[in-house]
Amino acid sequence: ILGEDMAVMGSVFGLTKGFLEEFGENRVIDTPISEAGFTAMAVGAALRCLRPVVEIMYVDFTPVCFDAIVNQAAKMRYMTGGQASVPLVLRCPGGAGRRNAGQHSQSLEALFTHIPGLKVIAPSTPADMKGLLKTAIRDDDPVVCIEHKLLYATKGEVPEGEHLVPLGKADIKRPGRDVTIIAWSRQVLSALEAAQTLAGEGIDAEVIRPRSRQTRRLRRRTRRPDRRRPLRQPRRPRQKGRRPQRRRTLQPGARRLHLPQPRRYRRRRQGNPRSESGVEYQPYPRRNKIWPPTSPCPSSASP
């Protein structure tokens, strides 16, 4: 476990108090205020067969380390053809309601769900938090755990022993027949209250919480026989000799001007008068020809 104020302080919200005394300073690490640095370090540790759990103090700070999360952790399995995996868990407190100002109150779970290769979990009860977090640590892909800050004071029953909640499966919190309400994280509690209010009015509301979201995996692009690219049209054969120029019509009374050719073309046609060894003057390298020539160029010998 690593992050800012994770060891001595026990995290900003007091979630890891006592971890330093129980597991030691080699497994509970305090990091500097450098989200991009220790997140990239955790990605490298995950590639070396470790399973780090990184806490970003607020989910608002995750854009600082987007390169390590989006371009490296999320894409590494597919860029290596399954030879490497990144078993990383990124815990991020998020949500509003505590008057933490604009840079500490955002909810960015929708942003992470649109990134292929990442899995996102948003628990709403203490039992969900235990089961989803244990499953995320055992998963071989990077998982982003977004925890609403107002849920830290929520109390509820937690199963004892090994409790795992599979990723990608929703949970029906309240069955109903008339209307369906879908919510996640702290909004599940508000949805249950709304369903109870609707029940008093004769409306049977169903409440479903997704709990986790798994983005579509990247697949290797294969070309099907019925989706082949059209063949390129063959080029017209070039005519031998000089290409005929387009004749332009002149206005009455106008006279055609014959401009002199550039100097480099005159030298190539007439030869280089400054050359004494007979080496042909070449103003720039030509394709399919050796450059520089085998014999020294007379211009390079001059100072």
MOMOHU-V515769 format. One line per field, one symbol per residue. ss: DSSP state (a for helix, b for strand, c for the rest). A space follows every 50 residues. Layout:
ss->???
This chain:
ss->cbbcccccccccccccccaaaaacccccbbccccaaaaaaaaaaaaaccc ccbbbbccaaaaaaaaaaaaaaaccaaaacccccccccbbbbbbcccccc caaaccccaaaaccccccbbbccccaaaaaaaaaaaaaccccbbbbbbaa acccccccccccccccccccbbbbccccbbbbccccaaaaaaaaaaaaaa ccccbbbbbccbbbccccccccccaaaccccccccccccccccccccccc ccccccccccccaaaaaaaacccccccccccccccccccccccccccaaa acc
